[in-house]
């Protein structure tokens, strides 16, 4: 199946459940990737650019969790 083709389950409940599962998976993948990048010394702007969002958006979404996980965050120079 080509990448742009999306399967269409017959039951809308199945389709919606799949959307929820994919969103949760995407969130977990993003959390892990952002944490790895920050542990490796990436800056907020670098992470934001890679995700296609603003620095403020990525900071708001991830800073508290990263601090709680003991990640040393870079400060602006």
N, C-alpha and C positions, 0 to 999 in steps of 0.2 A: 504494500500500500504506500503511495507517495506521501511524503511528509505533510503536504497540505490537505490531504484527505482526512476527514474526521469521521470515526464510526458514529452511527446514529442508533442508539439503543431504542427498541420499540416502546419501552416503558419510561415515561418521563421521570419517574422516581429513581430508576437506575441511572439515568443520565445525570440527574442532579446529585445523586450520591457520589458518582464518579467525579464530578466537579469539586465537591467538598473534599474528597480524598486527595485529589491532585493539588488543591490549594494548600492543604495541610502538609503534604509532601514538599511542595515548593517552599513553604515557609521554613520547614526544617532544614532543607538544603541551603537556603539563603542564610539562616542563622549559623550553620556550620561553616559555610564559606567565608562569611564576614568575620567570624571569630578567628578562623585560620589566617586570613589576610591581616587582621589587626595584630595577632600574635607574631606575625612575620614582619611587622613594622610598617605596614601600609598606612597611609594617611586617610583621613575621612574623605578628602576630595578624590583620592585614587579609587577608593571603594565606591563612592557615589558615581563616578564616571563609569566604572565597570558595570554597575547595576542600571545605569541610565536614569538616575534620580539626582536630586540635589544633595549637597553635603548636609544641609539641615535635616532633610528627610531621613537619611540613613542614620545620622546621629540620634535623632529623636526615637527612631525605631529600635536601635540596638545598644545605645550607650549604657543604660541601666543594667541590662542583662550582662553585658561584657564586664562591667565593673564588678557585678556580683560574682562573676565567674573568675575574678582575679586577673583579668587581662589588663596589662599596662597600656593605657591609651596615649597616643602621641598628642602633644599639645601643638598648637600653631606656633610657627617660628616667627 
